[in-house]
């Protein structure tokens, strides 16, 4: 006859199912994934754009990049916003005088020379933005090929030198020359949309600008991904916005929705992505799920990996 289970066995089982232990287990799975994500069929250069501020554009850029990098995909973030928030979130040096995207645009340094490794992951790199970028739009006006300066800098040869699978370009909250440069340099646009009342305000103007770039400057450009952010499940409005966006844009919208999260908002203050700041949180797990969707779509793309 087998002896009854000891008290210590019952206690260890109970401890294993506490909410804190579950969150710790989620964090461990995120930081030490059992498998890597599939590499894209061809390198993906994605512009993250929305001229409406406060929609989670920079937050989504750095956290998606971190999630892709943690799961084995070499990723480069190009901070094209003079505010330099993506550089702050990735804790890379972006003091004035640091080789940055500004020097890349005016041709003083190459993209590879300006790219910095991050502490978030050995697979994650960032080309920072310094305050010098604030005057770049005025300077670019008089330059030759002003709309394609970034495209020339992000050539296949340079990206081969860095060896990246994904390039995510974080745009300023405007539709100016910097954003146009980002669209000319990319093949895809990722649009974060906030799950709130004014979510679709100005979206028509953004889509019109994308169409103009397609017609005149970059025929390969397409809106490949829409990410719903700041979802608050306690409100009917969030569901209404979500349904409206899905009905209008169909499969372009990721199934994963990013919840409104204090942890996501706090992380940049510590120079971290939410994956590093609180890897077991809902926000971190949501960005990982969104990155998985993006990677799985990329793996289905035609062409060979470069």
C-alpha positions as CSV (number, residue, x, y, z in Angstrom):
1,X,0.0,0.0,0.0
2,X,1.4,3.4,-1.0
3,X,1.8,5.9,1.8
4,X,-0.4,9.0,1.6
5,X,1.2,12.1,0.0
6,X,3.2,14.2,2.5
7,X,2.3,17.7,3.6
8,X,5.4,19.0,1.8
9,X,4.1,17.6,-1.5
10,X,0.8,19.4,-1.1
11,X,2.5,22.6,-0.1
12,X,4.8,22.6,-3.1
13,X,1.8,22.0,-5.4
14,X,-0.1,24.9,-3.8
15,X,2.9,27.3,-4.1
16,X,3.3,26.4,-7.7
17,X,-0.2,27.8,-8.5
18,X,0.0,31.2,-6.9
19,X,-0.5,34.2,-9.1
20,X,3.1,35.4,-8.5
21,X,4.5,32.0,-9.4
22,X,2.4,32.0,-12.6
23,X,3.7,35.5,-13.6
24,X,7.3,34.4,-12.8
25,X,6.8,31.4,-15.1
26,X,5.5,33.6,-17.9
27,X,8.5,35.9,-17.5
28,X,10.8,32.9,-17.7
29,X,9.2,31.7,-20.9
30,X,9.5,35.1,-22.4
31,X,13.1,35.7,-21.5
32,X,14.2,32.2,-22.3
33,X,11.9,31.1,-25.2
34,X,11.9,27.4,-26.1
35,X,11.9,28.2,-29.9
36,X,12.9,31.1,-32.1
37,X,10.5,32.8,-34.4
38,X,10.7,32.1,-38.2
39,X,12.9,34.3,-40.3
40,X,11.1,36.4,-42.9
41,X,11.1,35.2,-46.5
42,X,12.9,38.4,-47.3
43,X,14.2,41.2,-45.0
44,X,11.3,43.4,-43.8
45,X,11.6,47.1,-43.6
46,X,8.6,48.5,-41.8
47,X,7.7,52.1,-41.1
48,X,5.6,52.7,-38.0
49,X,3.5,55.7,-38.7
50,X,0.5,57.7,-37.4
51,X,0.5,61.5,-37.4
52,X,-1.8,61.4,-34.4
53,X,0.2,61.6,-31.2
54,X,-0.3,59.4,-28.2
55,X,-1.4,56.3,-30.0
56,X,1.5,54.0,-28.8
57,X,3.6,54.4,-31.9
58,X,7.0,54.6,-30.3
59,X,6.0,52.1,-27.5
60,X,4.9,49.6,-30.1
61,X,8.0,50.1,-32.2
62,X,10.5,49.3,-29.4
63,X,8.4,46.6,-27.8
64,X,7.8,44.7,-31.0
65,X,11.5,45.1,-31.9
66,X,12.4,43.7,-28.5
67,X,10.0,40.8,-28.8
68,X,11.4,39.9,-32.3
69,X,14.9,40.1,-31.0
70,X,14.3,38.0,-27.9
71,X,12.9,35.3,-30.1
72,X,16.0,35.1,-32.3
73,X,15.4,37.7,-35.1
74,X,18.1,40.3,-35.5
75,X,16.2,43.7,-35.4
76,X,17.2,47.3,-36.1
77,X,15.2,50.2,-34.8
78,X,15.7,53.5,-36.6
79,X,14.6,56.4,-34.5
80,X,13.4,59.1,-36.9
81,X,11.6,61.2,-34.3
82,X,13.5,64.3,-33.1
83,X,12.1,63.7,-29.6
84,X,14.3,60.5,-29.4
85,X,11.8,58.5,-27.3
86,X,12.7,55.2,-29.0
87,X,16.3,55.9,-28.2
88,X,15.4,56.6,-24.6
89,X,13.3,53.4,-24.3
90,X,16.2,51.3,-25.6
91,X,18.7,53.1,-23.4
92,X,21.1,54.1,-26.2
93,X,23.2,57.2,-26.1
94,X,21.5,60.0,-28.0
95,X,23.2,63.1,-26.6
96,X,24.0,65.8,-29.2
97,X,27.2,64.9,-31.0
98,X,26.5,61.2,-30.9
99,X,26.5,59.6,-34.4
100,X,22.8,59.4,-35.2
101,X,20.2,59.2,-37.9
102,X,20.8,63.0,-38.6
103,X,24.4,62.4,-39.6
104,X,23.2,59.4,-41.7
105,X,20.6,61.6,-43.6
106,X,23.1,64.3,-44.4
107,X,25.7,61.7,-45.5
108,X,28.4,62.2,-42.8
109,X,28.3,58.6,-41.5
110,X,26.8,55.3,-42.6
111,X,23.9,53.5,-41.0
112,X,26.2,50.8,-39.8
113,X,28.5,53.3,-38.1
114,X,25.5,55.0,-36.3
115,X,23.8,51.7,-35.2
116,X,24.3,50.9,-31.5
117,X,23.8,47.6,-29.7
118,X,21.3,47.6,-26.9
119,X,21.3,45.9,-23.5
120,X,17.8,44.6,-24.2
121,X,19.0,41.8,-26.4
122,X,22.2,40.9,-28.4
123,X,19.9,40.8,-31.5
124,X,18.6,44.3,-31.0
125,X,20.2,47.5,-32.4
126,X,19.2,51.1,-32.6
127,X,20.2,54.1,-34.7
128,X,19.4,56.9,-32.3
129,X,17.9,60.3,-32.9
130,X,19.5,63.4,-31.3
131,X,18.2,66.9,-31.0
132,X,20.1,67.8,-34.2
133,X,17.3,66.0,-36.1
134,X,14.9,68.7,-35.2
135,X,16.2,71.0,-38.0
136,X,16.7,68.2,-40.5
137,X,13.4,68.8,-42.3
138,X,14.5,72.3,-43.2
139,X,17.9,71.2,-44.3
140,X,16.6,68.4,-46.4
141,X,14.4,70.7,-48.4
142,X,17.4,72.0,-50.4
143,X,19.1,68.7,-50.7
144,X,19.1,66.5,-53.9
145,X,16.8,63.5,-53.7
146,X,15.4,64.9,-50.4
147,X,12.6,62.3,-50.2
148,X,15.0,59.3,-50.7
149,X,17.9,60.2,-48.4
150,X,16.9,57.4,-45.9
151,X,16.3,54.9,-48.7
152,X,19.9,55.5,-49.9
153,X,21.2,55.0,-46.4
154,X,19.2,51.8,-45.8
155,X,20.6,50.0,-48.9
156,X,20.6,46.2,-49.0
157,X,24.4,46.3,-48.9
158,X,24.4,48.3,-45.6
159,X,21.7,46.1,-44.1
160,X,23.7,43.0,-45.2
161,X,26.7,44.4,-43.3
162,X,24.6,44.7,-40.1
163,X,22.9,41.4,-40.9
164,X,19.3,42.2,-39.8
165,X,16.0,40.4,-40.4
166,X,13.8,43.4,-39.5
167,X,14.1,47.1,-39.6
168,X,11.5,49.2,-37.7
169,X,11.4,52.9,-38.4
170,X,9.8,55.1,-35.7
171,X,8.3,58.2,-37.3
172,X,7.5,61.6,-35.8
173,X,3.9,62.4,-35.2
174,X,3.5,64.3,-38.4
175,X,3.3,63.8,-42.1
176,X,6.4,65.9,-43.0
177,X,9.6,65.1,-44.9
178,X,11.0,62.8,-42.3
179,X,7.9,60.6,-42.5
180,X,8.0,60.7,-46.3
181,X,11.6,59.5,-46.1
182,X,10.6,56.6,-43.9
183,X,7.8,55.6,-46.3
184,X,10.1,55.8,-49.4
185,X,12.7,53.6,-47.6
186,X,10.3,50.9,-46.5
187,X,8.2,48.2,-48.1
188,X,5.6,48.1,-45.4
189,X,3.7,50.5,-43.1
190,X,2.6,49.4,-39.6
191,X,-0.2,51.7,-38.2
192,X,-0.9,51.7,-34.5
193,X,-4.5,52.7,-33.8
194,X,-5.7,53.7,-30.4
195,X,-8.9,52.0,-29.2
196,X,-10.6,55.4,-28.4
197,X,-13.1,57.8,-29.8
198,X,-10.7,59.8,-32.0
199,X,-8.9,56.8,-33.2
200,X,-9.8,57.1,-36.9
201,X,-9.5,60.9,-36.9
202,X,-6.8,61.8,-39.4
203,X,-6.3,58.2,-40.6
204,X,-7.8,59.1,-43.9
205,X,-5.1,61.8,-44.4
206,X,-2.4,59.2,-43.5
207,X,-3.7,56.7,-46.0
208,X,-3.9,59.5,-48.7
209,X,-0.3,60.3,-48.1
210,X,0.7,56.6,-48.3
211,X,-1.2,56.4,-51.6
212,X,0.7,59.5,-52.9
213,X,4.0,57.9,-51.9
214,X,3.0,54.7,-53.7
215,X,2.1,56.5,-56.9
216,X,5.1,58.8,-57.1
217,X,8.0,57.5,-55.0
218,X,7.7,53.9,-53.9
219,X,5.4,51.5,-55.7
220,X,6.3,48.6,-53.3
221,X,4.9,50.4,-50.3
222,X,1.8,48.9,-48.7
223,X,-0.1,49.0,-45.4
224,X,0.7,45.5,-44.2
225,X,-0.2,45.7,-40.5
226,X,-2.6,47.5,-38.2
227,X,-2.1,47.1,-34.5
228,X,-4.9,48.1,-32.0
229,X,-3.4,49.7,-28.9
230,X,-4.5,51.0,-25.5
231,X,-7.5,48.6,-25.4
232,X,-9.6,49.0,-22.2
233,X,-11.9,46.0,-21.9
234,X,-14.1,47.8,-19.3
235,X,-15.5,50.1,-22.0
236,X,-18.0,49.5,-24.8
237,X,-16.2,52.1,-26.8
238,X,-13.1,50.1,-27.1
239,X,-15.1,47.2,-28.6
240,X,-16.9,49.5,-31.0
241,X,-13.6,51.0,-32.3
242,X,-12.1,47.5,-32.5
243,X,-15.0,46.1,-34.5
244,X,-15.1,49.2,-36.8
245,X,-11.4,48.9,-37.6
246,X,-11.6,45.1,-38.2
247,X,-14.6,45.5,-40.5
248,X,-12.9,48.2,-42.5
249,X,-9.3,46.8,-42.8
250,X,-10.0,43.0,-42.4
251,X,-7.0,40.7,-42.1
252,X,-4.5,43.7,-42.1
253,X,-5.5,44.1,-38.4
254,X,-3.5,41.8,-36.1
255,X,-5.6,39.5,-33.9
256,X,-3.6,40.5,-30.9
257,X,-4.7,43.7,-29.2
258,X,-2.4,45.7,-26.8
259,X,-4.2,46.5,-23.5
260,X,-3.9,49.7,-21.7
261,X,-1.1,49.0,-19.1
262,X,0.6,51.0,-16.4
263,X,3.7,48.8,-16.8
264,X,4.0,49.6,-20.5
265,X,3.9,53.3,-19.6
266,X,6.4,53.0,-16.8
267,X,9.1,51.1,-18.7
268,X,10.6,53.9,-20.8
269,X,11.3,55.9,-17.6
270,X,13.8,53.2,-16.7
271,X,15.3,53.1,-20.1
272,X,13.7,49.7,-20.8
273,X,11.1,48.0,-22.9
274,X,8.2,46.4,-21.1
275,X,9.7,43.0,-21.9
276,X,12.8,43.9,-19.8
277,X,10.9,46.0,-17.2
278,X,8.1,43.4,-16.4
279,X,8.3,40.4,-18.7
280,X,5.4,38.6,-16.9
281,X,3.0,41.5,-17.4
282,X,0.0,41.5,-19.7
283,X,1.5,44.3,-21.8
284,X,4.7,42.3,-22.4
285,X,2.9,39.1,-23.3
286,X,0.6,41.0,-25.7
287,X,3.6,42.5,-27.6
288,X,5.2,39.1,-27.8
289,X,1.9,37.7,-29.3
290,X,1.8,40.6,-31.8
291,X,5.4,40.0,-32.7
292,X,4.7,36.3,-33.3
293,X,1.8,37.2,-35.7
294,X,4.1,39.6,-37.6
295,X,6.9,37.0,-37.8
296,X,4.5,34.3,-39.0
297,X,3.2,36.6,-41.7
298,X,6.8,37.4,-42.7
299,X,7.7,33.7,-43.0
300,X,5.0,33.3,-45.6
301,X,6.3,36.1,-47.7
302,X,7.8,35.2,-51.1
303,X,11.5,35.4,-51.7
304,X,14.5,34.0,-50.0
305,X,15.9,35.2,-46.7
306,X,18.7,37.8,-47.2
